[in-house]
Amino acid sequence: MEAINARAGMRGARRGRAGFLRRLGEAEPRGASRPPARHRKIGASPCFAERFLNSPDWRLCVAPMIDVTDRHCRFFHRLLAPRARLYTEMITTGALLHGNVSRHLDFDDSEHPVALQLGGSEPDALAQAARLGAKWGYDEINLNCGCPSERVQKGAFGACLMAEPGLVADCVKAMQDAVDLPVTVKHRLGLDYDESYGFVRDFVGKLHDAGCRVFIAHARNAVLKGLSPKDNREIPPLRYDVVKRLKQDFPDSIFVLNGGLADAAQSVRAANEFDGVMLGRAAWHTPRVLSEVSLQLWPSVRLPGDAQVVDAMMAYAARQVAQGVPLRVMTRPMLGLVNGQAGARRWRRMLSDPARLAENDPALIYEAWRATQRRPAGQQALAADAAPAAG
């Protein structure tokens, strides 16, 4: 009986997702799939992007996070925030120029607007990688000048590039010459323990002279020696006032605030104070924060309920599993969906159960959802006692 219910749930999920996507303006694929983005004319935008998302809007962004914001995570985040700007995890120029390009760059059309974040420090290589991003249909090319990890430093890119603003300007200019897309930079406010405003002002100024107009500022310094990437997200003090100064000194530029934004109320206040906000770990641990912020920024945009999200993710997982993708990579970003609700622990336990995930059955998502809707026997008895008598 459980298996029958699960199959029925999957059929319902397909119908539910089709209806939900039609209401958002995206047609459910029928028959043969559309040609991949790399076969479309550069600059062509799918209906979903044209209707809602083609304007340059950075009010709500989801941060690039290594080993987190893959295409499956981004598909999930798009359901929760129809107008947020999504970012790939950082992809190095070497991985694109010498590796499996499709594996790194393929994405679902519903992800628009979606930005490709690149890691590199050689202008020619970055220009080639940016061309690939444009060919695949990305909406923005972002250069990582903020990651402090030792592995990234060994590649001579990430936060350590802030010490070479001239080189970064050359990289930005090379990418701008290569593609007709916004070329943006994500950066820190300083290196190690140098908190002088002049350092970051001169860095931004050099890139501004090169034509960059969108800066995503992680409002902390990057300590290159002695702190782990996790510590670098927590220990260097937040300095939102410095980002405000940059916004005043470069009034024709867009400054998106990143760092320390933990809840919806704080994020909405910051989005109104700056040109936008970028959420990272908050979006990972409590993904519904994206919906809460979206509701405040775009009150007229319909947001799906948890049941609709579950339907859409189960249908998506079914398609991906059929292509050989392990179920676990689709369920991983969903673990925090119902945090704070009854049954959240049961939801996380079921969706992270190695034995169940090894079966690669997308119906597990539906079963986990149904389990969150069941009330313990004691609560059912209380509800029955509280029900009014008939007659």
C-alpha positions in Angstrom: 0.0 0.0 0.0 2.8 2.4 0.8 4.4 1.8 -2.6 1.1 2.4 -4.3 0.7 5.6 -2.4 4.2 6.7 -3.3 3.6 6.0 -7.0 0.4 8.0 -6.8 2.3 10.7 -5.1 4.8 10.8 -7.9 2.1 11.2 -10.5 0.6 13.9 -8.5 4.0 15.6 -8.2 4.4 15.7 -12.0 0.9 17.3 -12.3 1.6 19.6 -9.4 4.9 20.8 -10.8 3.4 21.4 -14.3 0.7 23.5 -12.8 3.1 25.4 -10.6 5.5 26.2 -13.4 2.7 27.2 -15.7 1.6 29.7 -13.1 5.1 31.1 -13.0 5.3 31.3 -16.8 7.6 28.3 -17.6 6.1 25.7 -19.9 6.5 22.1 -18.7 8.7 20.3 -21.2 6.9 17.9 -23.6 8.4 15.2 -25.7 12.0 15.9 -26.8 13.8 18.3 -24.5 14.9 21.7 -25.8 18.4 22.1 -27.1 21.0 22.7 -24.4 21.9 26.3 -23.7 25.3 26.0 -25.4 23.4 25.4 -28.7 21.3 28.5 -28.4 22.4 31.9 -29.7 24.4 33.8 -27.1 22.1 36.2 -25.3 18.9 34.3 -25.9 16.8 34.1 -22.8 14.1 31.5 -22.0 10.5 32.6 -21.3 11.0 32.3 -17.5 13.9 34.8 -17.6 12.2 37.2 -20.0 9.0 37.4 -18.0 10.4 37.9 -14.6 14.2 38.1 -14.4 15.9 39.8 -17.3 16.4 43.2 -15.7 19.7 43.6 -13.9 18.5 43.0 -10.3 20.8 42.1 -7.5 18.4 42.8 -4.6 18.5 39.1 -3.5 21.4 36.8 -4.3 22.4 33.3 -3.1 26.1 33.1 -2.5 28.4 30.8 -4.4 29.4 28.1 -2.0 31.9 25.3 -2.9 30.3 21.8 -2.7 26.9 23.4 -2.0 25.4 25.5 -4.8 25.5 23.0 -7.6 22.7 22.9 -10.2 20.5 20.8 -8.1 20.7 23.1 -5.1 20.1 26.1 -7.4 17.0 24.4 -8.8 15.7 24.0 -5.3 16.5 27.6 -4.3 14.8 28.9 -7.5 11.5 27.3 -6.3 11.8 29.1 -3.0 12.8 32.5 -4.5 11.5 33.0 -8.0 13.4 36.3 -8.5 16.7 35.7 -6.6 19.9 35.8 -8.5 21.7 32.4 -8.2 25.4 31.8 -8.4 27.4 28.6 -9.2 30.0 27.4 -6.8 33.4 28.7 -7.9 34.7 27.0 -11.0 38.3 27.4 -11.9 39.5 28.3 -15.4 41.5 25.1 -15.5 38.5 23.0 -14.8 36.6 24.6 -17.7 39.5 24.7 -20.2 40.9 21.2 -19.5 37.9 19.3 -18.0 34.4 18.2 -18.6 32.7 21.5 -19.5 29.1 20.1 -19.6 29.5 18.6 -16.1 30.5 22.0 -14.7 28.2 24.3 -16.7 24.9 22.5 -17.5 21.9 24.0 -15.7 18.1 24.1 -15.8 16.4 27.0 -17.6 14.4 27.7 -14.5 17.6 28.9 -12.7 17.7 32.2 -14.6 19.1 34.6 -13.6 22.1 32.6 -12.8 25.7 33.7 -12.6 28.9 31.8 -13.3 31.6 32.4 -10.7 35.1 31.9 -12.0 38.3 31.4 -10.1 41.5 32.4 -11.9 44.1 35.1 -12.3 45.2 34.8 -16.0 43.3 37.3 -18.2 43.4 35.1 -21.3 42.2 32.0 -19.5 39.4 34.0 -17.8 38.3 35.4 -21.1 38.1 31.9 -22.6 36.1 30.7 -19.6 33.8 33.7 -19.7 33.0 32.9 -23.4 32.1 29.3 -22.4 29.8 30.8 -19.7 28.1 33.0 -22.3 27.8 30.2 -24.7 26.1 28.0 -22.1 23.6 30.8 -21.4 24.7 32.3 -18.1 23.5 35.8 -17.2 26.6 37.1 -15.5 30.2 36.3 -15.0 31.6 36.8 -11.5 35.3 36.8 -10.5 36.1 35.4 -7.1 38.4 37.8 -5.1 37.1 36.7 -1.7 37.9 33.1 -1.0 40.7 32.8 1.6 41.3 29.1 1.5 45.0 27.9 1.2 44.1 25.7 -1.7 42.8 28.7 -3.6 45.8 30.8 -2.6 48.1 28.1 -4.1 46.3 28.7 -7.4 47.1 32.5 -7.0 43.4 33.5 -7.1 40.6 34.2 -4.6 41.1 36.8 -1.8 44.9 37.1 -2.4 44.1 38.8 -5.7 43.1 41.9 -3.7 46.8 42.5 -3.3 47.1 42.9 -7.1 44.3 45.3 -8.2 46.1 46.0 -11.5 46.0 42.3 -12.4 42.3 42.0 -11.4 41.5 45.0 -13.5 43.2 43.3 -16.5 41.2 40.2 -15.8 37.9 42.1 -15.6 38.7 44.0 -18.9 39.6 40.8 -20.7 36.3 39.2 -19.7 34.3 42.3 -20.6 36.0 42.3 -24.0 35.1 38.6 -24.5 31.4 38.6 -23.5 28.3 40.9 -23.7 27.3 40.1 -20.1 27.8 41.9 -16.7 31.2 41.1 -15.3 31.1 41.4 -11.5 33.5 40.9 -8.7 33.0 39.4 -5.2 35.6 40.6 -2.8 36.5 41.2 0.9 37.3 44.5 2.6 40.9 43.9 3.2 43.7 41.3 3.8 44.9 40.0 7.1 44.6 42.7 9.7 44.8 45.8 7.5 41.5 47.6 8.0 42.4 50.8 6.3 39.6 52.1 4.1 42.1 53.2 1.5 43.0 49.6 0.6 39.5 48.6 -0.4 38.7 52.0 -1.9 41.7 51.8 -4.2 40.9 48.2 -5.1 37.4 49.0 -6.1 38.5 52.2 -7.8 40.9 50.3 -10.0 38.2 47.9 -11.1 35.7 50.8 -11.5 38.2 52.4 -13.9 38.3 49.1 -15.9 34.5 49.3 -16.3 33.2 47.1 -13.4 30.0 48.4 -11.9 28.8 45.6 -9.7 30.6 44.7 -6.5 29.6 42.0 -4.0 31.3 42.9 -0.8 31.8 40.3 1.9 32.0 42.9 4.7 35.0 41.3 6.5 38.7 41.1 5.9 40.2 37.8 4.7 43.0 36.5 6.9 45.2 34.5 4.6 47.3 32.8 7.3 46.1 31.1 10.5 42.4 31.0 9.9 40.3 28.3 8.2 37.7 29.3 5.6 35.0 28.7 8.3 36.9 31.0 10.8 37.2 33.6 8.1 33.4 33.7 7.9 33.1 34.3 11.6 36.1 35.8 13.3 37.1 38.9 11.3 34.6 41.7 12.4 31.8 42.7 10.1 32.2 46.3 8.8 29.0 47.3 7.1 29.9 50.9 7.4 32.8 50.4 5.0 30.5 49.1 2.3 28.3 52.2 2.9 31.3 54.4 2.3 32.1 52.6 -0.9 28.5 53.1 -2.1 28.9 56.8 -1.4 32.2 57.1 -3.1 31.1 55.1 -6.2 27.5 56.2 -6.6 27.1 54.9 -10.2 28.0 51.3 -9.0 25.9 48.6 -7.4 27.1 47.3 -4.0 25.6 44.0 -2.7 26.1 43.3 0.9 27.3 39.8 2.0 28.3 38.4 5.4 26.6 37.9 8.7 23.0 38.1 7.3 21.3 35.5 9.4 17.5 36.1 9.1 14.9 37.7 6.9 14.3 40.9 8.9 18.0 41.8 8.9 18.3 40.9 5.2 15.4 43.0 4.2 16.7 46.0 6.1 20.1 45.6 4.4 18.5 45.2 1.0 16.8 48.5 1.4 20.0 50.1 2.7 22.3 48.7 0.0 21.6 47.7 -3.6 21.0 44.1 -2.6 22.0 41.3 -0.3 23.7 38.0 -0.8 22.8 35.1 1.6 25.1 32.2 2.0 25.0 29.8 5.0 21.5 31.1 6.0 20.1 30.0 2.7 21.8 26.6 3.2 20.7 25.9 6.8 17.3 27.6 6.7 16.4 27.8 3.0 12.9 29.2 3.6 14.6 32.5 4.6 14.9 33.1 0.8 11.1 32.9 0.6 10.7 35.3 3.5 13.0 37.9 2.0 11.3 37.4 -1.4 7.9 38.1 0.0 9.1 41.4 1.3 11.0 42.5 -1.8 8.4 41.2 -4.4 5.1 41.0 -2.6 3.1 40.3 -5.8 5.2 37.2 -6.8 3.4 34.0 -5.9 5.5 31.7 -3.7 5.0 27.9 -3.5 4.1 26.2 -0.3 6.1 23.3 1.1 3.9 20.7 -0.6 4.4 22.3 -4.0 8.2 22.5 -3.4 8.1 18.8 -2.5 6.1 17.9 -5.7 8.5 19.9 -7.9 11.6 18.4 -6.3 10.3 14.9 -6.6 9.5 15.3 -10.3 12.9 16.9 -10.8 14.7 14.1 -8.9 12.9 11.5 -11.1 14.2 13.1 -14.2 17.7 13.4 -12.8 17.8 9.8 -11.4 16.8 8.6 -14.9 19.9 10.3 -16.2 22.1 8.6 -13.6 22.4 11.3 -11.0 22.3 9.9 -7.4 19.3 10.8 -5.4 21.4 12.0 -2.5 22.6 15.1 -4.4 19.0 16.3 -4.8 17.9 15.6 -1.2 21.0 17.2 0.4 19.9 20.9 -0.1 16.4 20.0 1.0 17.3 19.0 4.5 16.6 22.4 6.0 13.3 23.0 4.2 11.0 22.3 7.2 13.4 23.4 10.0 11.4 24.7 12.9 8.3 22.8 12.0 6.9 19.6 13.6 8.5 16.5 12.0 11.6 18.4 10.9 13.9 15.8 12.6 12.1 12.9 10.9 12.4 14.7 7.5 16.1 15.2 7.9 16.6 11.6 9.1 14.7 10.0 6.2 16.3 12.2 3.5 19.8 11.5 4.8 19.4 7.7 5.4 22.2 6.1 3.4 20.3 2.8 2.9 17.2 4.6 1.6 19.2 7.0 -0.6 21.1 4.0 -2.1 17.8 2.8 -3.6 17.7 5.9 -5.7 13.9 6.1 -5.5 12.6 9.7 -5.8 9.4 8.6 -3.9 11.5 8.9 -0.8 11.0 12.7 -0.9 7.2 12.2 -0.9 7.4 9.6 1.9 9.5 11.9 4.0 7.0 14.7 3.5 4.1 12.5 4.4 6.0 11.5 7.6 6.2 15.2 8.6 2.4 15.4 8.3 1.7 12.6 10.6 0.9 13.5 14.2 2.0 11.2 17.0 -0.8 9.0 18.4 -1.0 11.1 21.6 -1.6 14.3 19.6 -4.3 12.5 17.5 -6.1 11.4 20.6 -6.0 14.9 22.0 -7.3 16.3 18.7 -10.2 13.7 18.8 -11.1 14.6 22.4 -11.1 18.3 21.5 -13.4 17.8 18.5 -17.0 19.0 19.0 -19.7 16.4 19.4 -22.1 15.9 16.6 -25.9 16.6 17.1 
